[in-house]
Amino acid sequence: MKIVGSGTKTIDADLLAKLALDRASGGSISKAEVDKTLKSVRKELKDEFESSTRGLDRASTAVANTLELAVKSGWIKGGASQDAVKEFLKGDDAGSLKATVADIRADVKSTRSGGSSYGGYSGRTSGYSGT
């Protein structure tokens, strides 16, 4: 992911390049290509933010802006393709952007709250009673 711009003009340059290549291969991006791209986006977000959510909001905004740009520009024309993008951006189901971001936040939170140890010492006394 290469996030560029700010505010409402934030985009994912890598995603934009991928969409441009997909479009160049046939004029409009097919439903199969859209599905493959959305799956890739979910994986990239999860990989990129596996240990911290810093920048996650900006990245998800960039993904949304880039996909909306592709639809508005006519790169994604087909009804089924556009529906898949709209469902990804606006839906609440397991495959949506919203659910993906929520899953990432939950995963990072659970990783952080898993307890801490210092040098492998977990605070146990291994049966030593101190007497």
N, C-alpha and C positions, 0 to 999 in steps of 0.2 A: 504494500500500500504506500502510495506517495500522495500525501494530502497537501494540496496547494490552495491558496486563496484564504479568504476569511469571511466570516458571517454567512450571508446568503449566497455568496459566490465561492464557497468552499467546494472543491471537487476532489475526487480520487483520480489522479492522472493515470495511474496504472490501469484502473478499471476503464477509464475513457479510451485508452489505447487498445485494450482488449476488445471493447465494443466496436471501435473503428475497424479493427482487423476482421471481426466477425461480419460486419456490414460489408466490407470490401469483397468478401467471398461470395456475396449473392444479392446485394441490393437492400435487403431488409433482414433483420435478425430473426431467425426462426424460433419457434417455441422451444425446441430441443436445445438450441444455443442459449436461450434465455434461462432455461432450467439449469443448464450446466454452469452458467455464469453466476446465478444466484447461489448455487451450492458452493461454488468457489469463494464467493464473497463471505458466506457464513464461515467457511473454514479459515479464510484469511483473518477475519475478525477474531475468531477464537484463538488462533495461533498468535496473533499480534498482541492480544491482551490477556494472555494466559496467567500472568502474574501481577498485573496492575491494570486498573481501569483508567489511569491517567491518559487523557486524550481520546477516550472511547466516544464521548459525545460528539467531538469534532469529527472523528472518523465516520460515525454513523450518519452524521449530517452530510458529509462529503459523499458517501455512498448513495444516500437518498437523492441529493442534488444531481449527481452524475446520471443515475438511472432516469430521473425525471427529465433531464436534458436529452437523453437518448430517445425518450418517448416523444417529447415536444419537437425534436429535430426530425422525426420521421424515421429514425433508424430502427425503431421497434414499432412496426405497423400493425401486424396481425392482431386480431381481437384476442385470441388465446394468449399470445405473447404479452400484450399490454395488460391483460387481466392478471397474468402471473406476476408482473412487475407491481401492479397496483396492490395485489394481495400481499406481496412481500413488504411493501412500504406502509400500507395502512392496516393490514390484518393483525390479529392477535394470536393466530395459531402457531404451532411449534416451528414452522419454517419461516416465520416473519422476521423482519428486522427488529421489531420491538421485542419479540420473544428471544431472539439471539442475544441482544444486548442484556436483557434480564438474566439469561442463563450465564453469560460471562460475568456479570456482577455477582451472582450467587456463587459461582465457582471460585472467583477470587476471594470473596468474603469467607467462604468455608476453608479455603487454603490458609488465609490469615488467622482465622480463629481456631486452627487446629492445635493450638498450644505451642509452647516454645520450650526449647531446651538449650542449655549452654554446654557446648562441647560434648554433646551426647549424654549429659547428665540430665535425667528427667525428674530429679527430686526424690526419688525413692531411695530407701536406705538398705535395700536388699536384705531385709530381715534383721538388720542390726538394731538392737533396742537401745543402745547407748549406755548400758550398765556394765 
